[in-house]
Amino acid sequence: MRLKTRRTVVKSALAAGTLAAIGVIHSSVASAVTKNDQIRQKNERVVRDFLDLLSKKRMDAWLELWDQNSVQDMPYSPPGFPKRVEGKAAIAKHYSALPTSVGRMVFPDLVIYPMVDPNTLFAEFRGEIEVLATGKPYNNTYAGLFQFRNGKILLYREYYNPMVFTEA
């Protein structure tokens, strides 16, 4: 299928979903798009909450965003830092020192890219974090692949510059 044709199909499907949502048309295609849009919007909210709760160090609420069998992959982690953390309990342990080891944290410039599968999103954002032990800023750029199951994070694959991490 040519690119122009694909764009037309996507635009038509999105328009059908919008029209179905306001009750103008009824069709199985429009209903499917609307359901996917609802799932995608819910998952986008989870990504926004993920960064907001983390920046506020509300770790109990943040952990509620994760599935029991969740995984965090960090393929570019520097030596001495895990590349993979499996299970919600292990993620809780991995982040347990965060509230006392960092000061101010903000995650500006969030851009979320929806994927064809409404349970998969790709996000880009920056992190501006104060490291208390060194007094140095940890300012990095992140890209993350999020996969969801039933509105919970099942996989978070985090890409960041490990050299910036190590220097902070």
C-alpha positions in Angstrom: 0.0 0.0 0.0 1.4 3.4 -0.9 2.2 5.9 1.9 -0.5 8.3 0.7 -3.1 5.5 0.8 -2.0 4.4 4.3 -2.3 8.0 5.6 -5.8 8.2 4.1 -6.8 4.9 5.7 -5.5 6.1 9.1 -7.2 9.5 8.8 -10.4 7.8 7.8 -10.3 5.4 10.7 -9.5 8.2 13.1 -12.4 10.3 11.7 -14.7 7.3 11.9 -13.8 6.8 15.6 -14.4 10.5 16.3 -17.7 10.4 14.5 -18.8 7.3 16.3 -17.8 8.8 19.7 -20.2 11.6 19.2 -22.9 9.4 17.8 -22.9 10.5 14.2 -22.1 7.1 12.7 -22.3 3.5 13.9 -20.1 0.8 12.4 -17.9 -2.0 13.6 -14.8 -0.2 12.3 -15.7 3.0 14.1 -16.5 1.0 17.3 -13.1 -0.7 17.1 -11.2 2.5 16.6 -13.1 4.1 19.5 -12.3 1.2 21.9 -8.6 1.4 20.8 -8.6 5.1 21.3 -10.0 4.7 24.8 -7.4 2.1 25.7 -4.6 4.3 24.3 -5.8 7.4 26.1 -5.9 5.5 29.4 -2.4 4.2 28.8 -1.2 7.7 27.9 -2.6 8.9 31.3 -0.6 6.2 33.0 2.7 7.4 31.4 1.9 11.0 32.5 1.1 9.7 36.0 4.3 7.6 36.0 6.4 10.7 35.6 4.3 12.9 37.8 4.2 10.5 40.7 7.9 9.7 40.3 8.8 13.4 40.4 6.8 13.9 43.6 8.4 10.7 45.1 5.0 9.2 45.7 6.4 5.7 45.4 3.4 3.8 46.7 1.1 5.4 44.2 3.8 5.1 41.5 4.1 1.3 42.2 0.4 0.9 41.7 0.9 1.7 38.0 2.9 -1.5 37.5 1.6 -5.0 36.8 2.6 -7.7 39.3 4.7 -9.3 36.6 6.2 -6.1 35.2 9.7 -5.7 33.8 11.9 -2.7 33.5 14.7 -3.1 30.9 17.6 -0.7 30.8 19.8 -2.0 28.0 22.3 0.8 28.2 22.8 0.7 32.0 26.5 1.3 33.1 28.4 -1.4 34.9 27.2 -2.0 38.4 23.6 -1.0 37.6 21.0 -3.6 36.5 20.0 -4.0 32.9 16.8 -5.7 33.8 14.5 -5.7 36.9 11.7 -8.3 36.9 8.6 -8.2 39.0 6.8 -5.5 40.9 8.5 -6.4 44.2 11.9 -6.1 42.6 11.0 -2.8 41.0 9.9 -1.5 44.4 13.3 -2.6 45.9 15.2 -1.1 43.0 13.6 2.3 43.5 13.5 2.2 47.4 16.4 4.6 47.9 15.2 7.1 45.3 13.2 9.4 47.7 16.3 9.9 50.0 19.0 10.0 47.3 17.6 12.6 45.0 16.2 16.1 45.6 14.2 17.9 43.0 13.1 15.9 40.0 11.1 17.1 37.0 10.5 15.4 33.7 9.8 18.1 31.0 9.2 17.9 27.3 7.2 14.7 27.3 6.2 13.6 23.9 4.1 10.4 23.6 4.0 8.5 20.3 1.0 6.2 19.9 1.6 2.8 18.3 -0.7 0.7 16.2 -1.3 -1.5 19.3 -3.1 0.6 21.8 -1.3 -1.2 24.7 2.1 0.0 23.4 3.4 3.6 23.6 6.8 5.2 22.9 7.7 8.3 24.9 10.5 10.8 24.9 11.2 13.2 27.8 14.0 14.9 29.7 14.9 14.4 33.3 16.3 17.2 35.5 17.3 15.5 38.8 19.3 16.7 41.8 21.6 14.0 43.1 22.0 14.6 46.9 25.1 12.5 47.5 27.2 14.4 44.9 25.4 17.7 44.7 25.6 17.3 41.0 22.7 17.7 38.6 21.6 14.6 36.6 20.1 16.0 33.4 19.4 13.3 30.9 17.3 12.6 27.9 15.1 9.5 27.9 13.2 7.4 25.4 11.0 4.7 26.7 8.9 1.9 25.3 5.8 1.2 27.5 3.7 -1.9 27.1 0.5 -2.3 29.2 -1.8 -5.1 30.3 -5.2 -4.1 31.7 -4.1 -0.5 32.2 -0.9 -1.4 34.2 2.7 -1.2 33.0 3.9 -4.6 31.9 7.2 -3.5 30.3 9.1 -0.3 30.6 12.2 -0.3 28.4 14.2 2.8 29.2 16.9 4.3 27.0 19.2 6.9 28.4 22.8 8.1 28.1 24.8 6.0 30.6 27.7 8.5 30.5 25.6 11.3 31.9 24.2 8.9 34.6 27.8 7.9 35.6 29.0 11.5 35.8 26.2 12.5 38.1 
